[in-house]
Amino acid sequence: MFSSGKKVSRVIRIIIDILNVLLGIAAVVFAVLTFMNTQDNAWMFPIIFIIGGAMNFCTGIKHLMSDRKVNGIILEVAAVVVWIIAYLSY
C-alpha cells in the first residue's frame, strides 16, 4: 500500500504528464498556424519557444522528483535557454 507521500508524488507526476501533453498539443497548433502564413504570424514564434521551454521545465521537475536528478538539471537549464531564445526572438 502506498504511503501518502508516494500518492502525492504519483499524482503530481500524472498532472505533469497531462500538462506536458496539453502543452505539446498547443505547440503543434501554434506551429501549424505560424507556418500557414509566416509573414503575418511571425509573432507566434516566441510563444512556441515559451511553450517548448515550459515543456522542458515540467519534464525537468518530473525527473528531479525521481532518481534522475542530472537529467532534471539538464532539462531545467535547457528550459532557461529556450526561454532566453524566446525573449531574443521577440
C-alpha positions in Angstrom: 0.0 0.0 0.0 1.2 3.5 -0.8 2.1 6.0 1.8 0.5 9.4 1.5 3.9 10.8 0.3 4.1 8.4 -2.6 0.5 9.0 -3.5 1.1 12.7 -3.7 4.2 12.2 -5.8 2.4 9.9 -8.2 -0.5 12.4 -8.6 2.0 15.2 -9.3 3.8 13.1 -11.9 0.4 12.4 -13.6 -0.5 16.1 -13.5 2.9 16.9 -15.1 2.3 14.3 -17.8 -1.2 15.7 -18.6 0.2 19.2 -18.7 3.0 18.1 -21.0 0.5 16.6 -23.4 -1.6 19.8 -23.4 1.5 21.9 -24.0 2.6 19.7 -26.8 -0.8 20.0 -28.5 -0.7 23.7 -28.1 2.8 23.9 -29.6 1.7 21.9 -32.6 -1.3 24.0 -33.1 0.7 27.3 -32.9 3.4 25.8 -35.2 0.8 24.9 -37.8 -0.9 28.3 -37.6 2.5 30.0 -37.8 3.7 28.1 -40.9 0.4 28.6 -42.7 1.1 32.3 -43.0 4.6 33.0 -41.8 4.7 36.7 -42.6 1.5 37.6 -40.7 2.0 35.1 -37.8 5.7 35.6 -37.1 4.8 37.0 -33.7 3.8 33.4 -32.7 7.4 32.1 -32.7 8.2 33.4 -29.2 5.0 31.7 -28.0 6.2 28.4 -29.5 9.5 28.8 -27.7 7.9 29.6 -24.4 5.7 26.5 -24.7 8.7 24.4 -25.5 10.6 25.8 -22.5 7.6 25.1 -20.3 7.6 21.5 -21.5 11.3 21.1 -20.7 10.7 22.7 -17.3 7.8 20.3 -16.5 9.8 17.3 -17.6 12.7 18.6 -15.6 10.6 18.8 -12.4 9.4 15.3 -13.0 13.0 14.0 -13.4 14.1 15.9 -10.2 11.3 14.2 -8.3 12.7 10.8 -9.3 16.2 9.3 -9.2 17.2 11.1 -12.5 18.4 14.3 -10.9 21.1 15.0 -13.5 18.6 14.7 -16.4 16.3 17.1 -14.5 19.0 19.7 -14.0 19.9 19.5 -17.7 16.3 19.9 -18.7 15.9 22.9 -16.4 18.9 24.6 -17.9 17.6 23.8 -21.4 14.2 25.4 -20.4 16.0 28.6 -19.4 18.0 28.6 -22.7 14.8 28.2 -24.7 13.1 31.0 -22.7 16.1 33.2 -23.5 15.7 32.4 -27.2 12.0 33.2 -26.9 12.9 36.6 -25.4 15.5 37.3 -28.0 13.2 36.3 -30.9 10.6 38.8 -29.7 
